[in-house]
Amino acid sequence: MERILITGATGLLGSSLVPHLKKCGHKVVTHARTTQADFMFDLSDRVKSYEMLAQIMPSVIINLVSLTNVELCEEQVNLAYLANTSTVESLAYWIGYSGADCHLVQISTDHVYDGTGLHTEDSIALTNNYAFSKYAGELAAVRVPSTILRTNFVGRSQVSHRESLTDWVYNSLRSAKNLQVLSDVYFSPLSITTLSEMIELVVQRRPVGIYNLGSRNGMSKADFDFAFAECLNLETNTMTRIKTCQATFWKAYRPKDMRMDSSKFENVLGVTLPYLNDLIPQLAREYNENA
């Protein structure tokens, strides 16, 4: 049984990952900066982090700490560095200098890709500061035994203050709100449920290296949103397809094609990841079961 420290455990992914890992029989210790967790400290403070990690002594660290607000990362470069890079540097520093037998699982992003997909792990294209700061975090993680997972996920949020893409679509359509969905932005997310299962497998196997972890093929966000609504039997007359050049709700540039080739992960871990088309009905069932 692993002693797993999950940093940033109270966020969108952590709120589902923590109970999943506990159900699998792991000893899970949670971290957050300001909200309720087993340990609360600022990971960008290297001295404090070293002290607390020496107390916790995890055998695996899953780092979920991240500033994902793309606009805020553009406006406050140092804040992006502290959240997305410095935190990883602190974790890697402790692992490297303490001599602890500890494996780092760093959750990164598909925003490090742009241009026509499917993207392999070596086709980096950094187009905004969010991507740059997350990639810099990867460079810190590779200094120690680590698995870096570039991923994107959708699914029902378990925390009231965080809304996923599917939450937004579901809540907007149920309230008959107008929403614009992007026809020229492509991605290949996993469900939170599937991603949690894959992370648990990584904990067991500890593969070293950088891996794409997404669904097969992918699709445009607009096609995904309409297919998700159809599975939920929700009216889509308030949903409009637009292109990124028409979007007024963004200021910072975002990649248009983040679809990933996850065959390296499949081959090394011996799994077959789902097609995005097959994930959508499963996601819809999660929402219908909890309606």
FINUMI-941815 format. One record per residue (C-alpha): x negated, y negated, z negated. Coordinates in steps of 0.2 Angstrom, whole numbers, plus 2048, in hexadecimal, padded with zeros to 3 digits. Example, Ala and Ser with C-alpha at 12.3 -4.5 7.8 and 13.67 -1.06 7.14 Angstrom:
// residues 2
px	py	pz
7C2	816	7D9
7BC	805	7DC
//
This chain:
// residues 291
px	py	pz
800	800	800
7F9	7EF	805
7F9	7E0	7FA
7FF	7D3	807
7FE	7C0	805
80A	7B7	810
806	7A5	811
814	799	816
820	7A7	810
82F	79C	80E
831	797	821
83B	79D	82F
830	7AD	832
82B	7B0	820
83D	7B0	81A
840	7C0	824
82E	7C7	824
82C	7C8	811
83B	7D3	80E
837	7DE	81D
825	7E1	816
82C	7E4	804
838	7F1	80C
82A	7FA	814
822	7FC	803
814	7EF	803
810	7E4	7F4
814	7D2	7FB
80D	7C2	7F3
815	7B2	7F9
80D	7A1	7FC
814	790	7FF
80E	77E	7FE
81D	776	7F5
82C	782	7F4
82F	791	7E9
822	79F	7EB
817	7AA	7E1
808	79E	7E4
80A	78C	7E9
7FA	782	7EF
7F4	778	7FE
7EA	784	80A
7E1	775	812
7D8	773	801
7CA	77F	803
7C4	77F	7F1
7D6	782	7E9
7D9	78F	7F7
7C9	799	7F3
7CE	799	7E0
7E0	79F	7E3
7DB	7AC	7F0
7CE	7B3	7E4
7DC	7B5	7D7
7E8	7BD	7E3
7DC	7C9	7EC
7E6	7CE	7FB
7E1	7DC	806
7EB	7D3	815
7EF	7C1	817
7FD	7BD	824
7FC	7AA	827
80C	7A2	82C
808	791	827
80A	785	836
810	774	83B
81B	778	84B
823	767	84E
81A	763	85E
81E	750	85D
817	74F	84C
807	758	851
805	74B	85F
808	73C	853
7FE	742	844
7EF	74C	84B
7E7	74E	83A
7F7	755	832
7F7	762	840
7E5	766	83D
7E8	768	82A
7F7	773	82D
7F2	77E	83C
7DF	77E	83B
7D9	77A	82A
7E4	786	821
7DD	794	82C
7CB	78E	828
7CF	790	816
7D5	7A2	817
7C6	7A7	822
7BA	79E	817
7C0	7A8	808
7C0	7B9	812
7AF	7B5	818
7A6	7AF	809
7AF	7BA	7FB
7AA	7CA	803
7BD	7D0	801
7C3	7DE	80B
7D1	7D4	812
7D9	7D3	824
7E0	7C3	82A
7F0	7C3	835
7F1	7B2	83D
801	7AD	845
7FE	7A2	854
808	79C	863
80D	79E	875
80A	78B	877
7F8	78F	87B
7FE	794	88D
805	78A	89B
806	78C	8AE
80E	79B	8B6
80F	7AB	8AB
80D	7B9	8A6
7FE	7B3	89C
7F1	7BE	896
7E7	7BA	886
7D9	7B1	88F
7E4	7A5	89A
7E3	796	88D
7EB	785	892
7EC	779	884
7F8	76B	888
7FD	763	878
7F5	761	866
800	76E	85F
7F9	77B	86A
7E7	774	868
7E9	775	855
7F0	787	855
7E2	78C	861
7D5	784	855
7DD	78F	847
7DA	79E	852
7C7	79A	854
7C6	799	841
7CF	7AA	83F
7C4	7B3	84B
7B5	7B0	83F
7BC	7BE	833
7C5	7CF	836
7D5	7C9	83D
7E4	7CC	848
7EA	7BC	851
7FC	7BE	858
801	7B1	865
814	7B2	864
825	7AA	865
835	7AF	85C
848	7AD	85B
855	7B3	850
860	7AF	841
858	7A3	834
858	7A9	822
854	797	81B
860	789	81B
854	77C	820
84D	784	830
856	787	840
850	793	84D
854	791	860
862	79E	85F
869	795	84F
86A	785	859
873	78D	868
87F	797	85D
883	788	851
885	77C	85F
891	787	86A
89B	78C	85B
89D	779	857
8A0	775	869
892	769	86A
889	764	87A
878	76C	87C
86B	76B	88A
861	77A	88E
851	77B	898
851	784	8A8
83E	781	8AC
837	787	89C
833	799	89A
82E	7A4	88B
82E	7B6	885
833	7B6	873
836	7C5	867
844	7C5	85A
83F	7C2	848
844	7D4	844
838	7DB	852
82A	7CF	84E
82B	7D4	83B
82A	7E7	840
81B	7E3	84B
812	7D9	83E
814	7E8	832
80C	7F3	83F
7FE	7E7	840
7FC	7E8	82D
7FA	7FB	82E
7EE	7FB	83D
7E4	7EB	83B
7DF	7E9	84D
7D2	7DC	84F
7D4	7CF	85D
7E0	7C3	865
7F1	7CA	86B
800	7C4	874
80F	7CA	86C
81F	7C6	875
82E	7CF	87F
82B	7D5	890
82E	7CA	89F
836	7BB	896
842	7AF	89E
846	79D	89F
84D	795	88F
85D	790	898
860	7A2	89E
85D	7A9	88C
869	79D	884
877	7A1	891
874	7B3	88F
874	7B2	87C
884	7A8	87C
88C	7B5	888
888	7C3	87C
890	7B9	86E
8A0	7B6	879
89D	7A3	876
8A4	796	882
895	78E	88C
89E	77F	893
895	773	887
884	77A	88D
87B	772	89B
86B	777	8A5
85E	76A	8A6
84C	768	8AC
83E	762	8A0
83D	752	8AA
84F	74E	8A5
84C	752	892
84D	743	887
84C	74C	877
839	74F	879
82A	743	879
81B	74E	879
817	75A	887
81B	76C	885
816	77B	890
822	780	89E
81D	793	89F
818	79C	88F
81C	7AD	895
80F	7BA	88E
808	7CA	894
808	7D4	884
801	7E4	88B
7F1	7E3	881
7FB	7E4	871
806	7F2	878
7F6	7FC	87D
7ED	7FA	86D
7FB	7FD	861
804	80A	86B
815	802	86C
821	7FC	87A
827	7EB	877
839	7E7	87C
83F	7DD	88C
847	7CD	887
857	7D2	890
859	7E0	884
855	7D5	874
864	7C9	878
872	7D5	873
869	7DA	863
867	7C8	85F
87A	7C5	862
87E	7D4	857
874	7CC	848
87F	7BC	84A
88F	7C5	84C
88B	7D0	83C
888	7C1	832
896	7B5	839
//
